[in-house]
Amino acid sequence: MLRALAVDDEQPSLEELLYLLNADPRIGSAEGAGDATEALRRINRALESGPGGPEAIDVVFLDIHMPGLDGLDLARLLGGFAQPPLVVFVTAHEGFAVQAFDLKAVDYVLKPVRRERLAEAVRRAAQLRDTAPLIPVHEPDPDHISVELGGVTRFVAVEDITHVEAHGDYARLHTAQGSHLVRIPLSTLEERWRSRGFVRIHRRHLVALRHIGELRLDAGTVSVLVDSEELQVSRRHARQLRDLLLRRTTS
């Protein structure tokens, strides 16, 4: 059973597509998104949950002309992921078929969508999903975190990370060599790396204690120097941070 996401900024078209998908016995679940940005957030959650997770998506049925990020842009972004969902374009425009198949689309369905034609696209997606080679699942390496850069997955050593900055549902990892954006909330990394010497100093910052060079007090405000960058410490975290640094220097 395929888990599908339909993306279209026109509500009547989206509702019709969802109706047809839900009527196909090979579709286990189908949900909708009104634009590519919303779809990307949904797909990010799916990738984080893994192929067998409750948020997983097998195939995206994607309109092309949408305001802001269009369907082709979204497909290009998905192509840079390690295990992206399959893509079927559903559009009223014939002129983008070559670009769509260059992006490894499963199918290109023209509007108005006919039930038989959509069923063929679903059949192709199901066949590809069922014949895809199994990818071995490995336990995450606690000493490294994977980051994606230009379609290449790299592994950053946790001990090299000086501090982490929150960006909504994302986090930016800072090292002496540069920074990397990952699709993990700061709260998740705080929980995961607490035992590795990382401490929350602000709602936006998580810092590795071993990389703190100075603790500064100035007119009632507290800050730390981390790899030549000064970071503000919030009042609620200042006492805990001082205690941790004292224990670290006396142990």
C-alpha positions as CSV (number, residue, x, y, z in Angstrom):
1,M,0.0,0.0,0.0
2,L,1.4,3.3,-1.1
3,R,1.5,6.4,1.2
4,A,0.9,9.4,-1.0
5,L,1.2,13.2,-0.7
6,A,-0.7,15.3,-3.3
7,V,0.5,18.9,-3.8
8,D,-1.6,21.5,-5.7
9,D,-2.3,25.2,-4.9
10,E,-5.8,25.0,-6.4
11,Q,-8.1,23.6,-3.8
12,P,-10.7,22.0,-6.2
13,S,-7.9,20.2,-8.2
14,L,-6.3,19.0,-4.9
15,E,-9.6,17.7,-3.6
16,E,-10.3,15.9,-6.9
17,L,-6.8,14.3,-7.0
18,L,-7.2,13.2,-3.4
19,Y,-10.6,11.6,-4.1
20,L,-9.2,9.7,-7.1
21,L,-6.1,8.5,-5.1
22,N,-8.2,7.4,-2.1
23,A,-10.4,5.4,-4.5
24,D,-7.3,3.4,-5.7
25,P,-6.9,0.1,-3.7
26,R,-3.1,0.4,-4.0
27,I,-3.1,3.7,-2.0
28,G,-3.0,3.1,1.7
29,S,-3.2,6.8,2.7
30,A,-3.3,10.1,0.8
31,E,-3.0,13.6,2.2
32,G,-2.7,17.0,0.6
33,A,-0.6,20.1,0.7
34,G,-1.5,23.5,-0.7
35,D,1.9,24.6,-1.8
36,A,5.5,23.3,-2.2
37,T,6.7,24.9,1.0
38,E,4.1,23.0,3.1
39,A,4.9,19.9,1.1
40,L,8.6,20.2,1.9
41,R,7.9,20.5,5.6
42,R,5.8,17.4,5.4
43,I,8.4,15.5,3.4
44,N,11.1,16.5,5.9
45,R,9.1,14.9,8.7
46,A,8.7,11.8,6.6
47,L,12.4,11.5,6.0
48,E,13.2,12.0,9.7
49,S,10.7,9.2,10.7
50,G,12.4,6.8,8.2
51,P,10.9,4.6,5.5
52,G,9.0,2.5,8.1
53,G,7.9,5.4,10.3
54,P,4.4,6.7,10.8
55,E,5.1,9.9,8.8
56,A,6.6,8.1,5.8
57,I,5.7,9.1,2.2
58,D,6.3,6.8,-0.8
59,V,5.2,9.0,-3.6
60,V,4.4,12.7,-4.2
61,F,1.8,13.7,-6.8
62,L,3.0,17.2,-7.7
63,D,1.6,20.1,-9.6
64,I,4.1,22.3,-11.5
65,H,2.8,25.9,-11.6
66,M,2.5,27.1,-8.0
67,P,3.3,30.4,-6.4
68,G,6.7,30.7,-4.8
69,L,8.5,27.4,-4.9
70,D,7.1,25.5,-7.9
71,G,6.9,21.7,-8.5
72,L,10.1,21.5,-10.5
73,D,12.0,23.3,-7.8
74,L,10.6,21.0,-5.2
75,A,11.6,17.9,-7.3
76,R,15.1,19.2,-7.6
77,L,15.4,19.6,-3.8
78,L,14.1,16.1,-3.3
79,G,16.7,14.8,-5.7
80,G,19.4,15.9,-3.3
81,F,18.1,13.7,-0.5
82,A,19.5,10.3,0.3
83,Q,16.1,8.5,0.1
84,P,13.6,10.8,-1.5
85,P,10.0,9.8,-2.3
86,L,9.0,9.0,-5.9
87,V,7.5,11.9,-7.9
88,V,4.6,11.9,-10.3
89,F,3.9,15.3,-11.9
90,V,0.2,16.2,-12.3
91,T,-0.1,19.4,-14.4
92,A,-2.2,21.2,-17.1
93,H,0.9,22.0,-19.1
94,E,2.6,19.7,-21.6
95,G,5.8,21.7,-22.1
96,F,7.6,20.5,-19.0
97,A,7.7,16.8,-19.6
98,V,11.4,16.7,-20.7
99,Q,12.4,18.6,-17.5
100,A,10.2,16.3,-15.4
101,F,11.8,13.1,-16.7
102,D,15.3,14.6,-16.4
103,L,14.4,14.9,-12.7
104,K,13.6,11.1,-12.7
105,A,9.8,11.6,-12.4
106,V,7.9,8.3,-12.4
107,D,5.1,9.7,-14.6
108,Y,3.7,12.9,-16.1
109,V,-0.1,13.1,-15.9
110,L,-2.0,15.9,-17.7
111,K,-5.1,17.6,-16.3
112,P,-8.0,17.2,-16.3
113,V,-7.0,13.9,-14.6
114,R,-8.7,10.8,-15.9
115,R,-9.1,7.9,-13.4
116,E,-7.5,5.4,-15.8
117,R,-4.5,7.6,-16.4
118,L,-3.9,8.2,-12.8
119,A,-4.3,4.5,-12.0
120,E,-1.4,3.8,-14.5
121,A,0.8,6.3,-12.7
122,V,0.0,4.7,-9.3
123,R,0.8,1.3,-10.9
124,R,4.2,2.5,-12.0
125,A,4.9,4.0,-8.6
126,A,3.9,0.8,-6.8
127,Q,6.1,-1.3,-9.1
128,L,9.1,0.9,-8.6
129,R,8.6,0.9,-4.8
130,D,8.3,-2.9,-4.7
131,T,11.3,-3.5,-6.9
132,A,13.6,-0.9,-5.3
133,P,16.7,-2.5,-3.8
134,L,16.6,-2.8,0.0
135,I,18.9,-0.3,1.7
136,P,20.5,-1.7,4.9
137,V,19.5,0.2,8.0
138,H,22.4,1.0,10.4
139,E,22.2,2.2,13.9
140,P,23.1,5.9,14.1
141,D,26.8,6.6,14.9
142,P,26.7,8.5,18.3
143,D,30.1,10.1,17.5
144,H,29.0,11.6,14.2
145,I,26.0,13.4,12.6
146,S,25.2,13.2,8.9
147,V,24.7,16.5,6.9
148,E,23.8,16.9,3.3
149,L,25.6,19.3,1.1
150,G,24.9,19.5,-2.6
151,G,23.5,16.0,-2.7
152,V,26.5,14.6,-0.9
153,T,26.1,13.2,2.6
154,R,29.0,14.0,5.0
155,F,29.7,13.0,8.6
156,V,30.6,15.6,11.1
157,A,32.3,14.5,14.4
158,V,30.2,15.6,17.4
159,E,33.4,16.6,19.2
160,D,34.2,19.1,16.5
161,I,30.9,21.0,17.0
162,T,31.4,24.1,19.1
163,H,27.8,25.2,19.3
164,V,24.4,24.8,17.7
165,E,22.0,27.5,16.6
166,A,18.2,27.1,16.3
167,H,16.5,27.8,13.0
168,G,12.9,26.8,13.6
169,D,12.6,23.0,12.9
170,Y,16.3,23.1,11.7
171,A,19.6,23.6,13.5
172,R,22.9,25.0,12.4
173,L,25.9,23.2,13.6
174,H,29.0,25.3,14.0
175,T,32.6,23.9,13.8
176,A,36.0,25.6,13.3
177,Q,35.8,24.7,9.6
178,G,32.3,26.1,8.9
179,S,28.6,25.4,9.6
180,H,26.0,22.9,8.4
181,L,22.2,23.1,8.5
182,V,20.4,19.9,9.5
183,R,16.7,19.0,9.7
184,I,16.7,18.4,13.5
185,P,15.1,20.7,16.1
186,L,17.5,22.1,18.7
187,S,15.5,20.5,21.6
188,T,16.2,17.0,20.0
189,L,20.0,17.7,19.9
190,E,19.9,19.0,23.4
191,E,18.4,15.7,24.6
192,R,20.7,13.6,22.5
193,W,24.0,15.4,23.4
194,R,23.4,16.3,27.0
195,S,25.6,13.4,28.2
196,R,28.3,14.5,25.7
197,G,28.8,17.9,27.4
198,F,26.4,20.1,25.5
199,V,24.4,22.6,27.5
200,R,21.5,25.0,26.6
201,I,22.5,28.6,27.3
202,H,19.7,30.3,25.5
203,R,16.5,29.4,23.6
204,R,18.6,29.7,20.4
205,H,21.9,28.2,21.4
206,L,23.3,24.9,22.6
207,V,27.0,25.0,23.5
208,A,29.7,22.3,24.0
209,L,31.3,23.0,27.4
210,R,34.7,21.9,26.2
211,H,34.7,24.7,23.6
212,I,33.9,27.6,26.0
213,G,37.0,29.7,26.3
214,E,35.7,32.5,28.6
215,L,32.7,33.2,30.8
216,R,32.0,37.0,30.8
217,L,30.0,39.1,33.3
218,D,29.2,42.6,32.4
219,A,26.6,44.8,34.1
220,G,24.4,41.9,35.1
221,T,24.6,40.2,31.7
222,V,26.4,36.9,31.1
223,S,28.0,35.7,27.9
224,V,30.5,33.0,26.8
225,L,33.3,33.1,24.2
226,V,33.1,30.1,22.0
227,D,35.6,29.8,19.2
228,S,36.1,33.6,19.1
229,E,32.3,34.1,19.0
230,E,30.5,35.8,21.9
231,L,27.2,34.2,22.7
232,Q,24.6,35.6,25.1
233,V,23.5,33.5,28.1
234,S,19.9,33.9,29.2
235,R,19.2,34.5,32.9
236,R,17.4,31.2,33.4
237,H,20.4,29.3,32.1
238,A,23.2,31.4,33.7
239,R,23.3,29.7,37.1
240,Q,23.3,26.1,35.7
241,L,26.1,27.1,33.3
242,R,28.3,28.5,36.0
243,D,27.8,25.4,38.2
244,L,28.7,23.1,35.3
245,L,31.8,25.1,34.4
246,L,33.0,25.1,38.1
247,R,32.5,21.4,38.4
248,R,34.4,20.9,35.1
249,T,37.4,22.9,36.3
250,T,37.5,21.3,39.8
251,S,37.0,17.7,38.6
